[in-house]
Amino acid sequence: MKYFLKLNVVSILYALMVFVPLELMLNVYRISRLTNWKIGTVNIFTGVTLIVEIIGGTILLVFLTKKWLGERKANFWTVILWAPYFVLFIYVFASLFPITYGGDDPNPVTGLLAIVGLIVYPFYILILNFFGMTSDDKTIKTA
């Protein structure tokens, strides 16, 4: 049961890792309007957040995969399990913060970038699982 909970926590972190930058990217106009920042400032903030989250999230998730999940084949369920949590986060965010001002709608190109990112993301999770499953302390000893 502990492994199941840890697997779901890691899947939630994977979903958050894609949810936060995606929402920042989709809500540039809303953030600009509410904070009185220029669009360029919001774009720089979003880009810096994306880079920090990719680097920090990758390190954190590889560490958690090694420490919590070990070298089980069941770790690869995270490639699928992040998706329901991501949909849940999107639904909750859209319910709590609906777009009421027409000027806050994102550009159509942003949607294409989001689709490409969401198609590539499971492969990123797969790569992180491969790195998380390799162990440094196993060495082959020859006599």
Secondary structure, 3 states (H helix, E strand, C coil): CHHHHHHHHHHHHHHHHHHHHHHHHHCHHHHHHHHCCCHHHHHHHHHHHHHHHHHHHHHHHHHHHHHHHCCCHHHHHHHHHHHHHHHHHHHHHHHHCCCCCHHHCCCHHHHHHHHHHHHHHHHHHHHHHHHHHCCCCCCCCCC
